[in-house]
């Protein structure tokens, strides 16, 4: 999609697991709400690209995302102790998937990221509908963290600019 994204190891890993940069952007934009600091979809795309680039080059996010996708694979194969394959797919009692997604969102954007994660987790837009129970929350946490950071950052920048005018 973008040349600067071409060689990102984490993006390549996600692509190998069915998640592209386009998926991340499209999913993020499904819940996009214009506000004074980000009024247009075009501006949102620009900011999301920058946010995803920053997140996809962070080693800690890479570790969390890979751990989630590996857990997803092990769960699908019935390899997680105390979690039979049928229960993994049926999900009663499994809550750690949400916790992992919240952890990723929190790492990227703090408490605001967690609230944004809940919004994405409940709506399950775009690629989140197509992924398994742990992978969808890992990607949801990534998108929510970036989204929250964009909104918070642009609002803070706008407030700073307004205060400098006074």
Secondary structure, 3 states (H helix, E strand, C coil): CCHHHCCCHHHHHHHHCCCCHHHHHHHHHHCCCCECCECCHHHHHHHHHHHHHHHHCCHHHHHHHHHHHHHHHHHHCCCCCCCCHHHHHHCCCCCHHHHHHHHHHHHHHCHHHHHHHHHHHHHCCHHHHCCCHHHHHHHHHHHHHHHHHHHHHHHHHHHHHHHHHC
